[in-house]
């Protein structure tokens, strides 16, 4: 009898080797955690302080005990890509957790106009999708490709330049707007505001009021600081391209050999697109840039095209369309330019705008092949830089 009781107790304490599923709903002050081990099981819900990694590891340990899993059991987690970036993914991987960063726009939702939405419900929904994803439904959502620390860092210079140029435009517009309220106009060129500021007179020939003049002075100081930072970053970018210390800088130099491609577009294409992505075919290039078509067919004879999906990198998509217009001007004898003129050249303005999007997609594919295999776009002309 004692031997039977001892055997029973030993079976109850046995830990099974299964999978612990974890969905994280991230907030600034707190995180919602949802655990389960199988479909149909009531989730274990917990709330911890935001960015408290020790509490997160402790909740994972307690969840394994609660569901009777061994300490070495597999843990599969997920969270939505957003403000928190990829540092949490790197932490989870470092402690042995298999994590997936999910594109939030790809998550299926209830199509009703009004639906309940809380962090708790979102976490439970995310947990259910994670179970389906692990069971083989790979198209249940889109998984974000996490860049390495070096790859993510390589995008900072270009994005800072973009922000600074927008800030420069804001300062210039603010100064011109304030002067316009006094009936005064200054040159819009670089340095024109500073030169014209000294000779500003109001409608009656009087000088600017003291407080308004002091505000202009402070605004000009901020503008000059921004311009100095822009110049410094542009110099640093050119030096890195010339030195070509890494694979990304080498690719930037390759693109600069093509006429119609400048330093801004070459840097953006490489750092945001080509340097850290491994494309297998042209469809992936079009999909990541958001330039893929979205046909609509209801099955009752209603077939139409809804336009591009716009689901990819917005910076790359905007630059690709801008460069497509430049390609027509600077590469008129290339095969892509001839294709555009034959297909859309005789159309109206709308058809030409539609065609330029198609040209931008074809151009991105051609640039990808050029960087991967060295095959130049047919008929393209090189330049020195």
ChimeraX attribute file (.defattr): number of C-alpha atoms within 10 A of each C-alpha:
attribute: neighborCount
match mode: 1-to-1
recipient: residues
	/A:1	6
	/A:2	7
	/A:3	7
	/A:4	9
	/A:5	9
	/A:6	10
	/A:7	11
	/A:8	11
	/A:9	10
	/A:10	10
	/A:11	9
	/A:12	9
	/A:13	9
	/A:14	11
	/A:15	16
	/A:16	14
	/A:17	13
	/A:18	17
	/A:19	18
	/A:20	20
	/A:21	26
	/A:22	29
	/A:23	27
	/A:24	23
	/A:25	21
	/A:26	21
	/A:27	14
	/A:28	10
	/A:29	9
	/A:30	14
	/A:31	20
	/A:32	20
	/A:33	26
	/A:34	27
	/A:35	27
	/A:36	24
	/A:37	22
	/A:38	14
	/A:39	11
	/A:40	8
	/A:41	9
	/A:42	12
	/A:43	19
	/A:44	15
	/A:45	17
	/A:46	15
	/A:47	16
	/A:48	16
	/A:49	15
	/A:50	15
	/A:51	16
	/A:52	11
	/A:53	14
	/A:54	9
	/A:55	14
	/A:56	19
	/A:57	13
	/A:58	11
	/A:59	18
	/A:60	19
	/A:61	14
	/A:62	14
	/A:63	22
	/A:64	25
	/A:65	13
	/A:66	11
	/A:67	17
	/A:68	18
	/A:69	21
	/A:70	16
	/A:71	14
	/A:72	13
	/A:73	16
	/A:74	16
	/A:75	19
	/A:76	21
	/A:77	24
	/A:78	24
	/A:79	24
	/A:80	21
	/A:81	19
	/A:82	12
	/A:83	9
	/A:84	14
	/A:85	11
	/A:86	17
	/A:87	10
	/A:88	15
	/A:89	20
	/A:90	14
	/A:91	13
	/A:92	20
	/A:93	13
	/A:94	10
	/A:95	9
	/A:96	12
	/A:97	21
	/A:98	16
	/A:99	20
	/A:100	22
	/A:101	20
	/A:102	20
	/A:103	16
	/A:104	15
	/A:105	12
	/A:106	13
	/A:107	14
	/A:108	12
	/A:109	10
	/A:110	8
	/A:111	7
	/A:112	7
	/A:113	5
	/A:114	7
	/A:115	9
	/A:116	8
	/A:117	8
	/A:118	10
	/A:119	15
	/A:120	17
	/A:121	13
	/A:122	18
	/A:123	25
	/A:124	25
	/A:125	16
	/A:126	24
	/A:127	25
	/A:128	19
	/A:129	19
	/A:130	24
	/A:131	19
	/A:132	16
	/A:133	14
	/A:134	11
	/A:135	9
	/A:136	9
	/A:137	12
	/A:138	12
	/A:139	10
	/A:140	14
	/A:141	18
	/A:142	15
	/A:143	17
	/A:144	14
	/A:145	13
	/A:146	18
	/A:147	12
	/A:148	12
	/A:149	11
	/A:150	9
	/A:151	16
	/A:152	14
	/A:153	11
	/A:154	19
	/A:155	16
	/A:156	13
	/A:157	16
	/A:158	18
	/A:159	15
	/A:160	14
	/A:161	19
	/A:162	14
	/A:163	11
	/A:164	18
	/A:165	16
	/A:166	12
	/A:167	16
	/A:168	19
	/A:169	11
	/A:170	13
	/A:171	18
	/A:172	17
	/A:173	13
	/A:174	14
	/A:175	19
	/A:176	18
	/A:177	14
	/A:178	15
	/A:179	19
	/A:180	12
	/A:181	9
	/A:182	12
	/A:183	11
	/A:184	14
	/A:185	17
	/A:186	17
	/A:187	13
	/A:188	12
	/A:189	8
	/A:190	10
	/A:191	10
	/A:192	11
	/A:193	17
	/A:194	17
	/A:195	12
	/A:196	13
	/A:197	18
	/A:198	9
	/A:199	9
	/A:200	17
	/A:201	14
	/A:202	13
	/A:203	10
	/A:204	6
	/A:205	8
	/A:206	9
	/A:207	13
	/A:208	16
	/A:209	9
	/A:210	9
	/A:211	9
	/A:212	11
	/A:213	14
	/A:214	12
	/A:215	13
	/A:216	20
	/A:217	15
	/A:218	11
	/A:219	16
	/A:220	18
	/A:221	13
	/A:222	15
	/A:223	21
	/A:224	16
	/A:225	13
	/A:226	19
	/A:227	17
	/A:228	12
	/A:229	16
	/A:230	19
	/A:231	13
	/A:232	12
	/A:233	17
	/A:234	17
	/A:235	11
	/A:236	12
	/A:237	17
	/A:238	14
	/A:239	12
	/A:240	16
	/A:241	19
	/A:242	13
	/A:243	11
	/A:244	15
	/A:245	10
	/A:246	10
	/A:247	12
	/A:248	20
	/A:249	23
	/A:250	19
	/A:251	22
	/A:252	28
	/A:253	20
	/A:254	16
	/A:255	22
	/A:256	22
	/A:257	16
	/A:258	22
	/A:259	18
	/A:260	21
	/A:261	20
	/A:262	15
	/A:263	17
	/A:264	16
	/A:265	19
	/A:266	20
	/A:267	28
	/A:268	21
	/A:269	23
	/A:270	25
	/A:271	25
	/A:272	20
	/A:273	21
	/A:274	21
	/A:275	20
	/A:276	19
	/A:277	17
	/A:278	12
	/A:279	15
	/A:280	8
	/A:281	11
	/A:282	15
	/A:283	14
	/A:284	15
	/A:285	23
	/A:286	22
	/A:287	18
	/A:288	19
	/A:289	25
	/A:290	20
	/A:291	28
	/A:292	21
	/A:293	15
	/A:294	13
	/A:295	12
	/A:296	12
	/A:297	11
	/A:298	8
	/A:299	7
	/A:300	6
	/A:301	7
	/A:302	8
	/A:303	11
	/A:304	11
	/A:305	10
	/A:306	10
	/A:307	14
	/A:308	18
	/A:309	15
	/A:310	16
	/A:311	15
	/A:312	16
	/A:313	15
	/A:314	14
	/A:315	15
	/A:316	22
	/A:317	23
	/A:318	14
	/A:319	16
	/A:320	25
	/A:321	21
	/A:322	15
	/A:323	22
	/A:324	26
	/A:325	17
	/A:326	15
	/A:327	23
	/A:328	19
	/A:329	13
	/A:330	18
	/A:331	20
	/A:332	16
	/A:333	15
	/A:334	16
	/A:335	13
	/A:336	22
	/A:337	23
	/A:338	16
	/A:339	13
	/A:340	17
	/A:341	15
	/A:342	10
	/A:343	13
	/A:344	18
	/A:345	15
	/A:346	11
	/A:347	13
	/A:348	9
	/A:349	11
	/A:350	10
	/A:351	13
	/A:352	17
	/A:353	15
	/A:354	13
	/A:355	20
	/A:356	21
	/A:357	22
	/A:358	19
	/A:359	23
	/A:360	25
	/A:361	24
	/A:362	20
	/A:363	20
	/A:364	25
	/A:365	18
	/A:366	18
	/A:367	20
	/A:368	23
	/A:369	17
	/A:370	16
	/A:371	18
	/A:372	13
	/A:373	9
	/A:374	11
	/A:375	12
	/A:376	16
	/A:377	19
	/A:378	11
	/A:379	14
	/A:380	18
	/A:381	16
	/A:382	14
	/A:383	10
	/A:384	7
	/A:385	11
